[in-house]
Amino acid sequence: MQHVIDKTSLGPKAHALTQGVEACVHCGFCLPTCPTYDELGEEINSPRGRIFIMKEVLEGTVPIEEALDPIDNCLGCDACITACPSGVEYDHLITAFRSKAEKERKQPFGRKLFRSIILNTLPFASRAKWAFRMGGLVRPLAGILPKSLRPALDLLPASLPTQESLPDVFPATGEKRGRVALLTGCVQQVLAPEINRATLEVLSANGIETVIPKDQACCGALALHTGIEEHARKTARQLIRSIPKDVDALITNAAGCGSGISEYSILFVGEPDEEEATALAAKTKDISTYLQEVGLIPPPSLKSSMNVVYHDACHLAHAQRETAAPRAILKAIPNLKLLEPPEWEICCGSAGIYNIEKPDVAQSLGKRKASNLMSTQPDAVALGNIGCMTQIQKHLESYETPPPVLHTVQILARAYGTEK
């Protein structure tokens, strides 16, 4: 008997759930780029293996419980999308299926509590700051704490940087070429506030006026990519309302945020505010993409020569299909040599809260990424995502003289002479 997917029972996300299943021809091009297939060596932990078992769940031939382990093991890095010759929208498929799974799975109390704490802490800068400080106090006691808490404590920085308030509007320098809004991010404001400052300085140096909405909220990416779509929609709606309509673009400097907003067409499908959400998604651009589109004003030069290796954040390279703009920006800086690491397409293991929930796989990937980056003998590592920054910094600590890990705009700000 041939089973078919009952699309009418899937609701408004039927297309997202079935497109990948029906388009996948199981060719295997995704296998070499899949971190979990490489690490775990199992077909079920590959993109095509996951698509196969999702298909069986949607057809009703296997219970959803059988799909949970391989689905949870997926980093959501989307490297398979870059490798796929058939155009399978795996990102939409995994997001929609995780939403379905979170609603139907039996949740152990510990997992439910842990995720609730994470999703009600990290997306809020003030709460995250408090949590990081508390974590720093209890880290010396990690040996007697529950094992599940140790990966999160290991990722905490030794100290938090001084917080800096941002103005409502940051003016353009010289002739005004555009006006944008800046998404300041959540955790990034606490762990690396200098990234937002560098972004404002670089935009200003390029004649761009920047509005910083004070009532903006989390974009919802963390909740969306873990299947908690109602939580994601709640904060996303506040963000949508906070962004002025008269800006040329909403600028993101965190790849995970940009990727999350790009999926608003899936998150808000069938919702009353679907059109408004989709419009904001179309207007949202990574800082590198925007600078490339408006035409980067060539920076003067760095004070001294620098060899920089560029790390592709998965949610920028694979989810947003942006690999050229960051490299073009770095190449435009005099006195900078751009280096390319081996296995650029392989995830560093950060992936939202993956390095907390799946620490063994994440640690192996983190070490592998650090080794590949260090093999180029760089003076600095450049990237475009706070999660990658935290993960890579952690795994570079084992090297005797680890290079600094910087956002692309931080290096650009140095070249313009605007970085403090």
Secondary structure, DSSP 8 states (H G I E B T S, - for coil): ------GGGSGGGHHHHHHHHHH----STTGGG-HHHHHH--GGGSHHHHHHHHHHHHHTSS-THHHHHHHHH-----HHHHH-SS---HHHHHHHHHHHHHHHS---HHHHHHHHHHHTTTTSHHHHHHHHHHHHHHGGGGGGS-GGGHHHHHTS-SS--------SEE--SSS--EEEEE---SHHHHH-THHHHHHHHHHHHTTEEEE--TT----SHHHHTTT-HHHHHHHHHHHHHHS-TT-SEEEESSHHHHHHHHTHHHHTTTSTTHHHHHHHHHHEEEHHHHHHHH--------SS-EEEEE---HHHHTSS---HHHHHHHHTSTTEEEE--TTTTS--S-TTTHHHHSHHHHHHHHHHHHHHHHTT--SEEEES-HHHHHHHHHHHTTSSS---EEEHHHHHHHHHT---
